[in-house]
Amino acid sequence: MAAPAVSIICLGACLTLSAALPVTGAALGAPETGQAAVLFNPSATPSQLALAAASAGVEIVRFGGAPGTLIVHIDQPGGHDALRRAGAWLIADPVILGGCAVQPIKESRS
């Protein structure tokens, strides 16, 4: 009877790790400067997201494909700390978390 429980626990652990690794990799791959995807509270309105970005001193490139997600351009080191103070839950590689469902607000910098 213990063997099925162990199998279920192992399967659950494997599924959790396989789901968490891409997000962890995206967060670890977040650039200090340049473009980054930022996840805020998904219930935040677009104007709340814009205000949070402005208070962090970052430039909005576009809204991400998921609710509460912005693609921003960080000019200065320390932008991650400013974004966290503004309410960011996660700062990640924009290619992984940015999505492509929404058109850019402005062109990204080269």
C-alpha positions as CSV (number, residue, x, y, z in Angstrom):
1,M,0.0,0.0,0.0
2,A,2.9,2.3,0.6
3,A,4.4,1.7,-2.9
4,P,1.5,3.5,-4.8
5,A,1.7,6.5,-2.4
6,V,5.5,6.8,-3.0
7,S,4.9,6.5,-6.8
8,I,2.2,9.2,-6.7
9,I,4.5,11.5,-4.6
10,C,7.4,10.9,-7.0
11,L,5.2,11.6,-10.0
12,G,3.9,14.8,-8.4
13,A,7.4,16.0,-7.6
14,C,8.5,15.3,-11.2
15,L,5.5,17.2,-12.6
16,T,6.1,20.1,-10.3
17,L,9.8,20.3,-11.2
18,S,9.1,20.2,-14.9
19,A,6.7,23.0,-14.6
20,A,8.9,25.1,-12.4
21,L,12.2,24.8,-14.2
22,P,11.3,27.0,-17.2
23,V,10.1,29.8,-14.9
24,T,13.2,29.4,-12.7
25,G,15.4,29.5,-15.7
26,A,13.6,32.6,-17.0
27,A,14.0,34.4,-13.7
28,L,17.7,33.5,-13.4
29,G,18.2,34.6,-17.0
30,A,16.7,38.1,-16.4
31,P,19.0,40.8,-17.6
32,E,20.3,43.5,-15.2
33,T,19.8,46.1,-18.0
34,G,18.0,45.8,-21.3
35,Q,14.6,44.2,-21.9
36,A,12.9,42.1,-19.3
37,A,9.5,40.6,-18.7
38,V,7.9,41.7,-15.5
39,L,5.0,39.9,-13.8
40,F,2.8,42.0,-11.5
41,N,-0.5,41.1,-9.9
42,P,-2.6,39.6,-12.7
43,S,-5.6,41.6,-11.6
44,A,-3.8,44.9,-12.1
45,T,-5.2,47.2,-14.7
46,P,-3.1,48.5,-17.6
47,S,-3.0,51.9,-16.0
48,Q,-1.8,50.4,-12.7
49,L,0.9,48.5,-14.6
50,A,2.0,51.7,-16.3
51,L,2.1,53.6,-13.0
52,A,4.2,50.8,-11.5
53,A,6.6,50.9,-14.4
54,A,6.9,54.7,-14.2
55,S,7.5,54.6,-10.4
56,A,10.3,52.1,-11.0
57,G,11.9,54.4,-13.6
58,V,11.7,51.8,-16.4
59,E,10.3,52.2,-19.9
60,I,7.4,50.1,-21.2
61,V,8.1,48.4,-24.4
62,R,4.8,46.6,-24.6
63,F,2.2,44.6,-22.6
64,G,2.9,40.9,-22.3
65,G,0.6,38.1,-23.4
66,A,-0.4,37.2,-19.8
67,P,-2.4,39.4,-17.5
68,G,-0.2,41.5,-15.3
69,T,2.8,41.2,-17.6
70,L,4.9,44.0,-19.0
71,I,7.9,44.0,-21.2
72,V,10.1,46.8,-20.1
73,H,13.5,48.3,-20.9
74,I,15.7,48.8,-17.9
75,D,18.3,51.5,-18.4
76,Q,20.2,51.5,-15.1
77,P,21.5,48.7,-12.8
78,G,19.2,48.5,-9.8
79,G,16.1,48.4,-12.0
80,H,15.1,45.0,-10.5
81,D,15.0,46.4,-7.0
82,A,12.9,49.4,-8.2
83,L,10.5,47.0,-9.9
84,R,10.2,44.9,-6.8
85,R,9.4,48.0,-4.7
86,A,6.8,48.9,-7.3
87,G,5.1,45.5,-6.8
88,A,6.8,43.1,-9.3
89,W,6.3,39.5,-8.5
90,L,8.8,38.1,-11.0
91,I,11.4,39.6,-13.4
92,A,12.4,37.3,-16.2
93,D,13.8,36.8,-19.6
94,P,11.3,38.5,-22.0
95,V,11.6,35.8,-24.6
96,I,10.2,33.2,-22.2
97,L,7.5,35.1,-20.4
98,G,6.7,37.9,-22.8
99,G,4.4,36.1,-25.1
100,C,3.5,37.5,-28.5
101,A,-0.3,38.2,-28.2
102,V,-0.1,42.0,-27.9
103,Q,1.4,44.5,-30.4
104,P,4.3,46.6,-29.1
105,I,3.6,50.0,-27.6
106,K,6.9,51.2,-29.0
107,E,9.8,49.5,-30.9
108,S,12.5,48.0,-28.7
109,R,16.0,49.5,-28.7
110,S,18.7,47.9,-30.7
